[in-house]
Amino acid sequence: MKKGIATVVKHTGSHYLLSMLPEWAPFPAVIRGKLRLAGSKATNPVAVGDRVAFEGETITEILPRRNYLIRRSANLSRESHIIAANLDRVFLIVTIILPETKLAFVDRFLVTCEAYGIRPIILVNKIDLYTEPELQERLAQFKRLYRNAGYEVLDISARKGTGLAAVRALCREGLTLFSGVSGVGKSSLLKALDPTLNPKIGEISLSHLQGKHTTTFYEMHPLTGGGFVIDTPGIRGFGLVDIEPEELSTYFPEMMRVLDGCRFKPCTHTHEPGCAVKEAVENGTISPERYSSYLGMLEEEKKYR
């Protein structure tokens, strides 16, 4: 009976495909029954990117994770869903229009990356559409907001090929997750990066200015130029998991730079006198938009307690 250590490269319900990376030779496997819950609140105890021990076609053990990306499954639910594990970076793909990616979603996603030890890079897709002065200004404001916070932001166009060389170079090493709300062009971007891939590509629903779901499961792909990527279904919401209110501000890089200046510790940065974070918001060092997201997350967490 064949046994060893492999990586989960596809997850469809209770069935998995494994491969002994960097060799790409996927084979099917299922979970041994007692591993299904394993004391976790996650709806999926095994995720794409997990390294697992297997015997024959049975997963017998989940090896410790280097990191993982997780989100709350639904509003006011205590269950969570692990998106992927053991990532070298995450590309958060956003669009300014068709559809508009909300800042609240971006900020929750970035906070989770910070909390779980994953490097996020923001890719602004469809820049070929932002030709009107108003859209160009919205794009510039978005990039200023997140670059000032400390994030790498790249302009790309899957349709025109703009910026793809830089993205391709980043993907060559390790494992990269592609994520974002429906309709931002994840599958089109993957196809543009490597024409040998054949991810499903959907259209935008003009009635709601939202994307139609095209990817229905999590799947890893090898790139011909090197490296591995994970395509994910479009995400409509992103709830935080296991982040305490008193530690939330430490996952905002721009807040981390001034936290030591707060008079009181711990400081919620809401009502306390001598708060360095509130002072930074007032003087423009921290953006009001990011601070507003922080306050929204604090309120959100109260609903789950």
C-alpha positions in Angstrom: 0.0 0.0 0.0 1.4 3.4 -1.0 1.8 5.8 1.9 3.7 9.0 2.6 3.3 12.8 2.8 1.4 14.8 0.1 -0.3 18.1 -0.4 -4.0 18.6 -0.9 -4.5 20.2 -4.4 -8.2 20.0 -4.8 -11.2 19.8 -2.5 -14.7 18.9 -3.6 -17.0 18.1 -0.6 -15.6 15.1 1.2 -13.3 14.1 -1.7 -9.7 15.3 -2.3 -6.9 15.2 -4.7 -3.4 14.9 -3.4 0.0 15.3 -5.0 3.5 14.8 -3.7 4.8 18.3 -4.6 6.8 19.5 -6.3 5.9 16.5 -8.4 2.5 17.0 -10.1 0.7 13.7 -10.2 -2.7 14.1 -8.4 -4.4 11.0 -6.9 -7.8 10.7 -5.0 -8.2 10.4 -1.3 -10.8 10.7 1.4 -10.6 11.6 5.1 -10.4 9.0 7.8 -13.7 9.4 9.8 -12.2 10.6 13.1 -10.4 13.5 11.4 -13.6 15.1 10.1 -14.2 17.3 13.2 -11.0 16.9 15.2 -12.1 19.5 17.7 -12.3 22.3 15.1 -15.2 24.6 14.5 -14.1 24.8 10.8 -16.6 23.4 8.3 -13.6 21.9 6.5 -10.9 20.2 8.6 -8.7 19.7 5.6 -8.0 22.5 3.1 -6.2 22.9 -0.2 -2.5 23.5 0.6 -2.5 21.3 3.7 0.2 18.7 3.9 -1.2 15.4 5.0 -0.1 11.9 5.7 -1.9 9.2 3.7 -2.1 5.5 3.4 -3.5 4.2 0.1 -6.4 6.5 -0.7 -7.0 7.6 2.9 -5.8 10.8 4.7 -4.7 9.7 8.1 -3.2 12.9 9.6 -3.1 16.6 9.0 0.4 18.0 9.5 0.9 21.3 11.3 0.2 24.3 9.2 2.7 27.1 8.6 -0.2 29.5 8.2 -3.8 29.5 6.8 -6.5 31.9 5.6 -9.8 31.5 7.4 -13.1 33.4 7.4 -16.4 33.1 9.3 -18.8 31.0 7.3 -21.9 33.2 7.6 -23.3 36.2 9.5 -23.6 35.5 13.2 -22.3 32.0 12.7 -19.7 30.5 15.0 -18.5 28.2 12.3 -15.5 29.1 10.2 -14.2 28.0 6.8 -10.5 27.5 6.0 -9.8 28.9 2.5 -6.3 27.5 2.1 -3.2 26.6 4.0 0.6 26.9 3.9 0.6 30.0 1.6 3.6 32.0 0.5 1.5 35.0 -0.5 -2.1 36.0 -1.3 -3.2 38.1 -4.2 -6.3 40.0 -3.2 -7.8 41.0 -6.6 -10.0 44.1 -6.5 -11.8 46.3 -9.0 -13.0 49.9 -8.8 -16.1 49.2 -10.9 -17.9 46.3 -12.4 -18.0 45.3 -9.6 -16.8 47.7 -7.0 -14.9 46.0 -4.2 -16.0 47.5 -0.9 -13.3 48.8 1.4 -14.8 47.0 4.4 -14.2 43.7 2.6 -10.6 44.6 1.7 -9.8 45.6 5.3 -11.3 42.5 6.8 -9.3 40.3 4.3 -6.1 42.2 5.1 -6.6 42.0 8.9 -7.0 38.2 8.6 -3.8 37.9 6.5 -1.9 39.9 9.1 -3.4 37.8 12.0 -2.6 34.5 10.4 0.9 35.3 9.0 0.3 35.6 5.3 1.7 38.2 2.9 -1.0 40.0 1.0 -0.5 41.8 -2.2 -3.4 43.9 -3.7 -3.9 43.6 -7.5 -6.2 46.2 -9.0 -7.6 44.5 -12.0 -9.4 46.0 -15.1 -7.4 49.2 -15.1 -8.0 49.5 -18.8 -11.6 50.4 -17.9 -10.6 53.3 -15.7 -10.3 56.0 -18.4 -12.6 58.7 -17.1 -11.1 61.3 -14.8 -13.5 60.4 -12.0 -12.5 56.7 -12.1 -8.8 57.6 -12.4 -9.1 59.7 -9.2 -10.9 56.8 -7.4 -8.1 54.5 -8.5 -5.5 56.9 -7.2 -7.3 57.4 -3.9 -7.5 53.6 -3.4 -3.8 53.1 -4.1 -2.8 55.9 -1.8 -5.0 54.5 1.0 -3.4 51.1 1.0 0.1 52.0 0.1 0.1 54.5 2.9 -1.1 51.7 5.2 2.0 49.7 4.1 0.6 47.4 1.4 1.9 46.6 -2.0 -0.6 47.5 -4.7 -0.1 46.6 -8.3 -2.1 47.8 -11.4 -3.1 44.9 -13.7 -5.3 44.2 -16.7 -5.9 40.5 -17.4 -7.5 41.6 -20.7 -4.7 43.9 -21.9 -1.8 42.0 -20.2 -0.8 45.0 -18.1 1.3 44.2 -15.1 1.2 40.4 -15.7 5.0 40.0 -15.9 5.4 41.2 -12.3 2.6 38.9 -11.1 4.0 35.9 -13.0 7.5 36.6 -11.4 6.0 36.6 -7.9 4.1 33.3 -8.6 7.3 31.4 -9.7 8.2 30.6 -6.1 6.0 28.7 -3.7 2.2 28.7 -3.4 0.0 31.7 -4.2 -3.7 32.1 -3.5 -5.9 34.2 -5.8 -8.9 35.6 -4.0 -11.5 38.4 -4.2 -15.2 39.0 -4.6 -17.1 37.5 -7.5 -16.5 39.2 -10.9 -13.1 40.8 -10.2 -11.5 38.5 -12.8 -9.6 35.9 -10.9 -10.2 33.1 -13.4 -9.4 35.5 -16.4 -6.2 36.5 -14.7 -5.1 32.9 -14.2 -5.8 32.2 -17.8 -3.8 35.2 -18.9 -0.9 34.2 -16.7 -0.8 30.7 -18.0 -2.8 29.9 -21.2 -2.5 26.2 -20.5 -4.9 26.6 -17.5 -8.6 26.4 -18.2 -10.4 28.0 -15.2 -14.1 28.8 -15.8 -14.6 32.5 -16.7 -17.9 34.2 -15.9 -19.7 37.4 -16.8 -20.8 40.4 -14.8 -24.5 40.6 -13.9 -25.3 44.1 -15.0 -28.5 44.2 -13.0 -26.6 43.9 -9.7 -23.1 44.9 -10.9 -21.8 41.7 -9.3 -20.0 38.8 -10.7 -21.5 35.4 -11.3 -19.9 32.6 -9.4 -17.7 30.5 -11.8 -15.3 28.6 -9.5 -17.3 26.3 -7.3 -14.5 24.6 -5.4 -10.9 25.1 -4.3 -8.2 23.9 -6.6 -4.5 24.2 -7.0 -2.8 24.5 -10.4 0.9 24.2 -11.5 2.1 27.1 -13.6 4.3 26.3 -16.6 6.7 29.0 -15.5 7.1 27.6 -12.0 5.2 27.8 -8.8 1.6 26.8 -7.8 -1.6 28.8 -7.6 -4.9 28.3 -5.9 -8.1 29.5 -7.5 -11.1 30.1 -5.1 -14.8 30.8 -5.5 -15.8 34.4 -5.3 -16.3 35.6 -1.7 -19.3 37.8 -0.9 -18.4 38.4 2.8 -15.4 38.0 5.1 -16.1 37.6 8.8 -13.1 37.6 11.3 -12.3 34.5 13.2 -10.6 34.2 16.7 -9.4 37.8 16.7 -9.8 39.5 20.1 -10.9 43.1 20.3 -7.9 44.2 22.2 -5.5 42.8 19.6 -7.4 44.0 16.5 -5.4 47.2 16.1 -2.2 45.3 16.0 -3.3 43.9 12.6 -3.5 47.4 11.1 0.2 48.1 10.1 -0.3 51.9 10.2 -1.8 51.6 13.8 1.1 49.4 14.9 3.5 52.2 14.1 1.9 54.5 16.7 0.5 52.1 19.3 3.3 52.7 21.8 2.3 56.3 22.0 -1.1 55.5 23.6 -1.3 56.7 27.2 -3.4 53.7 28.3 -2.6 50.0 27.6 -4.6 48.2 26.5 -6.3 51.0 24.5 -9.4 50.4 22.3 -8.7 53.6 20.4 -12.3 54.7 20.7 -12.8 56.9 23.8 -9.5 56.9 25.8 -7.7 60.2 26.3 -4.1 60.4 25.1 -4.7 57.9 22.3 -2.0 58.0 19.7 -4.2 56.2 17.1 -7.0 58.9 17.3 -4.4 61.6 17.1 -2.9 60.0 14.0 -6.4 59.9 12.4 -6.8 63.6 13.2 -3.5 64.6 11.7 -4.0 62.4 8.6 -1.3 59.8 9.3 -4.0 57.1 9.6 -6.8 57.4 7.1 -10.4 58.0 8.3 -11.5 55.1 6.0 -9.3 52.6 7.7 -10.1 53.8 11.1 -13.8 53.5 10.3 -13.2 49.9 9.2 -11.5 49.3 12.5 -14.5 50.6 14.5 -16.8 48.5 12.3 -14.8 45.3 13.1 -15.0 46.1 16.8 -18.7 46.4 16.7 -19.0 43.2 14.5 -17.0 41.2 17.0 -19.5 42.1 19.8 -22.2 40.3 17.8 -20.4 37.0 18.1 -19.8 37.1 21.9 
